[in-house]
Amino acid sequence: MSKKIVAFQGEAGAYSEAAAYHYFGAETQTLPCKSFDELFAAVSEGRATHGIAPIENSLAGSIHRNYDLLLRNELHIIGEYHLRVSHCLMALPGVALEDVQRVYSHPQALAQCENSLNEMGLMPVVANDTAGSARALKEHNDTTSAALASKLAAQVYGLNILEENMEDDPANYTRFLALAPQPEKKQADDYKTSIAFTLISKPGILFNALSIFALREIDLTKIESRPQQGKPWEYLFHIDFIGHVDEKPVERALKHLEEIAPFIRVSGSYPTEEREW
């Protein structure tokens, strides 16, 4: 396929679709998927050329399912994007704020806008997702309700934005990973690498593993542990660090880690996004 087809989880207008357009470009063709499993499968099976998957939110934390799916699929991380999550209150054209009695959205979005909704005297109603709430308003021609969703959702479903920036905490970002069947060649200077590994059972073994990177002044930016399936109380460790697998300090660190790690998987080395905060 010559044109990028990017799989994302959710309906048209979802924050994940907005991230796809921001990262891959406005002319990108997107492929909505009902679940994260379907997203990974679409890229693995060639129905999409790329995928975009959320991995962590600055307020809600990690998306554990996608850590697990990174290991279950032979896909490579080729980039990252930090999306500023800005919830918009939207309604049908002609509906004024004083006409609105209730607000539909995903429970996480409702929780992130709790104070704003209380101040407006609006009743929150839980729905499956943000974009789906916007679509339902349009389909049901509901003139007494509003939805919390992305600006993109308002454009997709022809809704009018009553208020922007409804979230109580403006420091609301979701980090997305761009996925592809094959890795990309190194083209920039600043890179991040994501790996997963297990460790032998030994006192102080996690300290020893992390020291391997500290001794080489490799900056760890994220560490996450996940249970190993079928092995109660044994864990997989996911870490992100600054550097590329082709750089000598990183090569030596991974070689050293092999001495105490029965399993190592490099998920990808990819350009580090310049953040605005």
C-alpha positions as CSV (number, residue, x, y, z in Angstrom):
1,M,0.0,0.0,0.0
2,S,1.4,3.4,-1.0
3,K,-1.0,5.5,1.1
4,K,-0.9,5.2,4.9
5,I,-3.9,3.5,6.5
6,V,-3.7,4.0,10.2
7,A,-5.7,1.8,12.6
8,F,-7.0,3.3,15.8
9,Q,-9.3,2.1,18.6
10,G,-12.7,3.9,18.8
11,E,-15.2,5.6,16.5
12,A,-14.7,8.4,14.0
13,G,-13.8,11.5,16.0
14,A,-12.1,9.7,18.8
15,Y,-9.0,11.2,20.4
16,S,-7.0,8.4,19.0
17,E,-8.1,9.4,15.5
18,A,-7.1,13.0,16.2
19,A,-3.6,11.7,17.3
20,A,-3.4,9.7,14.0
21,Y,-4.0,12.9,12.0
22,H,-1.5,14.9,14.1
23,Y,1.3,12.3,13.8
24,F,0.8,10.9,10.3
25,G,-0.7,13.9,8.6
26,A,-4.1,15.3,7.7
27,E,-4.4,13.3,4.5
28,T,-4.0,10.0,6.3
29,Q,-6.7,7.4,5.8
30,T,-7.9,6.0,9.2
31,L,-9.4,2.6,10.1
32,P,-11.6,2.6,13.2
33,C,-11.3,-0.6,15.4
34,K,-13.7,-1.7,18.1
35,S,-10.9,-2.9,20.4
36,F,-7.1,-2.6,21.0
37,D,-6.8,-6.3,20.0
38,E,-8.5,-5.5,16.7
39,L,-6.2,-2.5,16.2
40,F,-3.0,-4.6,16.6
41,A,-4.5,-7.4,14.4
42,A,-5.3,-4.9,11.6
43,V,-1.7,-3.8,11.4
44,S,-0.3,-7.4,11.8
45,E,-2.6,-8.8,9.1
46,G,-1.9,-5.9,6.6
47,R,-5.4,-4.3,6.7
48,A,-3.6,-1.2,7.9
49,T,-0.1,0.0,7.2
50,H,0.3,1.6,10.7
51,G,-1.4,1.8,14.0
52,I,-1.7,4.5,16.7
53,A,-2.2,3.2,20.3
54,P,-2.4,5.1,23.6
55,I,0.1,3.8,26.1
56,E,-0.3,6.2,29.1
57,N,-2.2,9.3,30.3
58,S,-0.7,11.9,32.5
59,L,-3.7,11.7,34.9
60,A,-5.1,8.2,34.6
61,G,-1.8,6.3,34.2
62,S,-0.8,3.4,31.9
63,I,-3.0,1.5,29.5
64,H,-2.0,-2.0,30.6
65,R,-3.7,-3.8,27.7
66,N,-1.5,-2.2,25.2
67,Y,1.7,-3.2,27.1
68,D,0.5,-6.8,26.9
69,L,-0.4,-6.5,23.2
70,L,3.0,-5.1,22.3
71,L,4.4,-8.5,23.4
72,R,1.8,-10.6,21.7
73,N,2.3,-9.0,18.3
74,E,5.4,-8.7,16.1
75,L,5.0,-4.9,15.6
76,H,7.5,-2.2,16.0
77,I,7.2,1.2,17.7
78,I,8.3,3.9,15.2
79,G,7.3,7.0,16.9
80,E,5.5,8.7,19.8
81,Y,3.0,11.6,20.1
82,H,1.7,13.4,23.1
83,L,-1.9,14.6,22.5
84,R,-3.2,17.4,24.7
85,V,-6.6,16.1,25.7
86,S,-9.1,19.0,25.6
87,H,-12.7,18.0,26.3
88,C,-15.3,20.0,24.5
89,L,-19.0,20.4,25.5
90,M,-21.0,20.0,22.3
91,A,-24.7,19.9,21.3
92,L,-26.8,20.0,18.2
93,P,-26.8,23.2,16.2
94,G,-29.3,25.7,17.7
95,V,-29.1,24.1,21.2
96,A,-28.0,26.7,23.8
97,L,-26.2,25.9,27.0
98,E,-29.3,26.7,29.1
99,D,-31.2,24.0,27.1
100,V,-28.9,21.3,28.2
101,Q,-29.9,19.0,31.1
102,R,-27.5,16.1,30.9
103,V,-24.1,15.3,29.5
104,Y,-23.0,12.0,28.0
105,S,-19.4,10.7,27.7
106,H,-16.9,8.1,28.7
107,P,-16.6,7.8,32.5
108,Q,-13.0,9.0,32.5
109,A,-13.9,12.1,30.5
110,L,-16.8,12.8,32.9
111,A,-14.5,12.4,35.9
112,Q,-11.9,14.8,34.4
113,C,-14.6,17.4,34.0
114,E,-16.5,16.9,37.2
115,N,-16.0,20.3,38.7
116,S,-16.9,22.1,35.5
117,L,-20.1,20.0,35.1
118,N,-21.1,20.7,38.8
119,E,-20.6,24.4,38.3
120,M,-22.9,24.3,35.3
121,G,-25.4,22.2,37.1
122,L,-25.3,19.5,34.4
123,M,-26.0,15.8,35.2
124,P,-23.3,13.4,33.9
125,V,-24.4,10.2,32.2
126,V,-22.0,7.4,31.5
127,A,-21.6,6.2,27.9
128,N,-19.2,3.8,26.2
129,D,-16.9,6.4,24.7
130,T,-16.5,10.1,23.9
131,A,-17.0,10.0,20.1
132,G,-19.9,7.6,20.4
133,S,-21.6,10.1,22.7
134,A,-21.3,12.7,20.0
135,R,-22.6,10.3,17.3
136,A,-25.6,9.4,19.5
137,L,-26.6,13.0,19.9
138,K,-26.7,13.4,16.2
139,E,-28.6,10.1,15.5
140,H,-31.2,10.7,18.2
141,N,-31.6,14.4,17.5
142,D,-31.4,15.0,21.2
143,T,-32.0,18.7,21.9
144,T,-31.8,18.4,25.7
145,S,-28.4,16.8,26.0
146,A,-24.8,17.4,25.3
147,A,-21.6,15.3,24.9
148,L,-18.0,15.6,26.1
149,A,-15.7,14.8,23.2
150,S,-12.9,16.0,21.0
151,K,-13.1,19.0,18.7
152,L,-12.7,16.5,15.9
153,A,-15.9,14.7,17.0
154,A,-17.8,18.0,16.7
155,Q,-16.6,18.4,13.2
156,V,-17.3,14.8,12.2
157,Y,-20.9,14.8,13.5
158,G,-21.8,18.4,12.8
159,L,-22.2,19.5,16.4
160,N,-21.8,22.9,17.9
161,I,-19.2,23.5,20.6
162,L,-20.7,25.2,23.6
163,E,-17.6,25.3,25.8
164,E,-14.0,24.3,25.2
165,N,-11.4,23.2,27.8
166,M,-13.9,21.6,30.1
167,E,-11.3,19.5,31.9
168,D,-10.5,20.4,35.5
169,D,-6.8,19.8,35.1
170,P,-5.3,21.4,32.0
171,A,-2.2,19.1,32.3
172,N,-4.0,16.3,30.6
173,Y,-1.9,14.5,28.0
174,T,-2.1,11.1,26.4
175,R,1.1,9.5,25.0
176,F,0.5,7.5,21.8
177,L,2.8,5.0,20.1
178,A,3.0,4.8,16.3
179,L,3.2,1.2,15.2
180,A,4.4,-0.5,12.0
181,P,5.2,-4.1,10.8
182,Q,8.8,-3.1,10.2
183,P,11.2,-0.8,12.1
184,E,12.4,2.4,10.4
185,K,16.0,3.5,9.8
186,K,17.6,6.0,12.2
187,Q,17.1,9.5,10.8
188,A,17.4,11.8,13.8
189,D,19.7,12.4,16.8
190,D,17.4,12.1,19.8
191,Y,15.9,8.6,20.2
192,K,14.0,6.7,22.7
193,T,14.0,2.9,23.0
194,S,11.3,0.6,24.6
195,I,12.2,-2.9,25.8
196,A,10.6,-5.6,27.8
197,F,12.4,-8.2,29.9
198,T,12.1,-10.8,32.6
199,L,14.7,-11.4,35.4
200,I,16.1,-14.4,37.1
201,S,14.9,-14.8,40.7
202,K,17.6,-13.4,43.0
203,P,17.7,-10.8,45.8
204,G,18.5,-7.3,44.4
205,I,18.1,-8.4,40.8
206,L,15.9,-5.5,39.8
207,F,18.5,-3.1,41.3
208,N,21.2,-4.9,39.3
209,A,19.2,-4.6,36.1
210,L,18.6,-0.9,36.5
211,S,22.2,-0.3,37.5
212,I,23.3,-1.6,34.1
213,F,21.7,1.6,32.6
214,A,22.7,3.9,35.3
215,L,26.4,3.0,35.1
216,R,26.4,3.9,31.4
217,E,24.5,7.2,32.1
218,I,21.5,6.0,30.1
219,D,18.4,8.0,31.1
220,L,15.4,5.8,32.0
221,T,12.2,7.7,31.3
222,K,9.6,5.0,32.2
223,I,9.4,1.7,34.1
224,E,6.3,-0.5,34.2
225,S,5.8,-4.1,35.5
226,R,3.2,-6.5,34.2
227,P,2.3,-10.0,35.5
228,Q,3.7,-12.9,33.5
229,Q,0.8,-15.0,32.2
230,G,0.8,-18.5,33.7
231,K,3.5,-17.6,36.3
232,P,1.9,-16.2,39.5
233,W,3.9,-13.4,41.2
234,E,6.5,-13.3,38.4
235,Y,6.7,-10.1,36.3
236,L,7.7,-8.6,33.0
237,F,9.4,-5.3,33.1
238,H,8.8,-2.6,30.4
239,I,11.3,0.3,30.3
240,D,11.8,3.3,28.1
241,F,15.2,4.9,27.9
242,I,17.0,7.6,25.9
243,G,19.1,6.2,23.2
244,H,19.1,4.0,20.1
245,V,19.8,0.3,19.9
246,D,22.6,1.0,17.4
247,E,24.5,3.2,19.8
248,K,27.4,1.6,21.6
249,P,26.4,2.3,25.2
250,V,23.0,0.9,24.5
251,E,24.4,-2.2,22.7
252,R,26.7,-2.8,25.7
253,A,23.8,-2.3,28.2
254,L,21.6,-4.8,26.4
255,K,24.4,-7.3,26.2
256,H,25.0,-7.0,29.9
257,L,21.3,-7.3,30.6
258,E,21.2,-10.6,28.8
259,E,23.3,-12.1,31.6
260,I,20.5,-11.8,34.1
261,A,17.4,-11.6,31.8
262,P,16.1,-14.9,30.4
263,F,13.9,-12.9,28.0
264,I,14.5,-9.5,26.3
265,R,12.3,-7.9,23.6
266,V,13.1,-4.6,21.9
267,S,9.8,-3.0,20.9
268,G,11.5,-0.2,19.0
269,S,13.9,2.7,18.8
270,Y,12.1,5.8,17.7
271,P,12.6,9.6,17.6
272,T,11.8,11.4,20.9
273,E,9.0,13.9,20.4
274,E,9.8,17.5,21.4
275,R,7.3,18.3,24.2
276,E,5.7,21.7,24.8
277,W,5.6,21.6,28.6
